[in-house]
Amino acid sequence: MTLLNKKHHIEKVYSAVAQTNCAMTDSVDAPVLCSWQRSMNQHGIDPADAAQVRILTEREFKEQAEAAEDFLRIARPGVRDLFHQVSAHGYCALLCDHNVTTLDWLGDDQQVREWKKAGLYLGSIWAEEEEGTCAVGTCLVEKRPITIHKGEHYRVINAELTCSAAPILNPFGEMLGLVDISALHSPASKDSQYFALQLVKQTARLIEAAYFYHQFEDQWVLCICNNREMAVVNRTCLLALGGDGIVLAADQTARQQFGGGIYKTMIGRDIEDIFDIKFDQLIDLAGKSEMVWPIRTITNGAYYFATLRSPQAIALKSIQIRPSQKTKVTPPKELSAAEPLSLDLLAGADHRLKEIVTRIKRVLDKNIPILLNGETGTGKEVFARAIHNASSRANKPFVAINCASIPESLIESELFGYKPGAFTGALNKGMQGKIVQSNGGTLFLDEIGDMPTSLQPRLLRVLAEKEITPLGSTSPVPVHLNVICATHRNIQDMVIEGSFREDLFYRLKGISFVLPPLRQRTDLAQLIQMALAIEAKTEIGAISIDKEALNLLTRYDWPGNIRQLRNVLRYALAMSDGDRITSTNLPEEVANQERPALLSHIETSAPKKMQPVPQREQSWSPMEQAERTIILESLKKHQWQVVKAAKEIGIGRSTLYRKIEKYDIVPPNKR
Ligand SMILES: Nc1ncnc2c1ncn2[C@@H]1O[C@H](COP(=O)(O)OP(=O)(O)OP(=O)(O)O)[C@@H](O)[C@H]1O
């Protein structure tokens, strides 16, 4: 790039950012302009900054690659295929994790120096916060495929590149990573990258499908297509089904096609309520060949073609029995004896938890601090105990302290202990603090986000120096400390706000995990049976739950997670005749929960019940009308704040803007 062109690029960025909103300008696309504004106003990046793209250290790279091991293993072959298609045209291919770090790279080895110089190499971090507008970082923010072509890059140093990236989502709609192809030189017109973007999108969809099949390898996977011939090769529009025909997960296409793009409206539903199929018949025939079944939606009778992949374990044995006819499971001894649950038992059949447990087992005795994140009641403390029990320290003490429930003035003495007469009101014989009590065992710091800022430096010192000086004492006591922390807060945000020390955060977060909320667990039906057995102190399956009650329980939102589930089951047991739970035994909030707007709409929009619709709405399908209702309700609920509504509905902000426009939704202040 000539000096003059560089100057021109920088001036263009400054003048475009000076615009007050993200409306189209003559020469810059709206999403690019929005990203330029974020880059300058939020991230404070200088477009003239010529520093090279940041690269992770070897150790950091190793840690991140290890954390994303499963994803990398599944995604790599897809990225390799993509690279073979584009390498002759001067592209390299990048596979990034959800931290936008390049964890795999394929490119022409002859040009390695140039790729490295451009930051298109292993370990490079393409975050919008660091680089400004760039395909990978901006794709992460926008949550949709994007090409950033030449001068659309924010920093002048990247303004020769052309890059196209697409997000890769897990079956729960969360970002797993991104795939990108980039070239050092390309024609001036952005149109030249149209097919590059399509290829990247296609690869991302394929990887998502591979990941979906992997995640649900021990479940039934229904694959739906609108064309009989393509059905056997189709790999999108996937629904994972439990042995009882309940939907456990749905990929993006299935969510859009049958759930108005909304995750919650699909999960926990009986497949027989969505399609006019008998799940029993379907699985009796499954596995006999690559069979394709015509199926019809209950809502509007539209025809599709489906194939069914059997659970791997069953496929291996070549299906003889229906999974739902499995023989009764004897509850693990530890359940009825009310002993602590093991890690494997806590993971149940939930795919994310199983992955977490595998990773935890790897770090068990390596003295790596563990940070457990998760909503209230997701079982963080139970998990921490299970980690302790699985470690070689199991016969040493497990000492828990809840930083939120102890007054700030007492936390210090509780944690660090004190010598006799250290302060007025102190016990005569002094007190051993929790840290010393946990010596050699595990110290569990619950609600670590509530640790007073004044005490954070002291805790940091203990962790670094492995010795502790009780209040009123001058001689330090050596401690062998293993720490597990838990919080429902976003500590990273607290670090940014300045209410939590960054150095302490990194010290405590040797490895971190997010325990999934109950509504996202893929084994909810099994977990309910398990929790019921615990509450009733019986065998799993000894008390039955009728279909309607199970439907209500699996569909409920569970804001209080497992804690709330156990309370509800305890209540239901008390209300029941003792060996069968029905919907009438459930507490009101579960029994009379409002059907999600989309579901209730779908039911009333079945052909035989269809209501006349206003003139303008007749051009929308029932699904679209339902979607409009959901969006409208959510916007009203959140006082028309788009970010909050998008979050609740589970779609990106820009998607929501598009839909608002599509459905002629006008906020009250613009009427
Ligand atoms: N897998 C499980 N099966 C049965 N019961 C469980 C399971 N996990 C947790 N529980 C129960 O759920 C309740 C909440 O668990 P726990 O206190 O560990 O959650 P938490 O995430 O630490 O909650 P909080 O954030 O509110 O402190 C406890 O009664 C616990 O025994």
The ligand as an ORCA input file, in Angstrom:
! r2SCAN-3c Opt
* xyz 0 1
  N     -26.908    -33.929     39.993
  C     -27.657    -33.695     41.057
  N     -28.602    -34.579     41.408
  C     -29.391    -34.333     42.453
  N     -29.325    -33.241     43.243
  C     -28.392    -32.333     42.956
  C     -27.507    -32.500     41.854
  N     -26.703    -31.412     41.778
  C     -27.086    -30.587     42.792
  N     -28.074    -31.149     43.497
  C     -28.789    -30.547     44.648
  O     -29.232    -29.247     44.226
  C     -29.105    -28.303     45.280
  C     -28.229    -27.149     44.814
  O     -26.881    -27.597     44.639
  P     -25.634    -26.647     44.983
  O     -25.812    -25.988     46.317
  O     -24.401    -27.432     44.753
  O     -25.825    -25.557     43.832
  P     -25.018    -24.190     43.646
  O     -24.850    -24.006     42.183
  O     -23.781    -24.205     44.490
  O     -26.063    -23.158     44.186
  P     -25.795    -21.630     44.676
  O     -25.162    -20.898     43.529
  O     -27.169    -21.114     44.966
  O     -24.922    -21.718     45.874
  C     -28.525    -29.056     46.453
  O     -29.605    -29.459     47.275
  C     -27.879    -30.278     45.838
  O     -27.872    -31.361     46.730
*
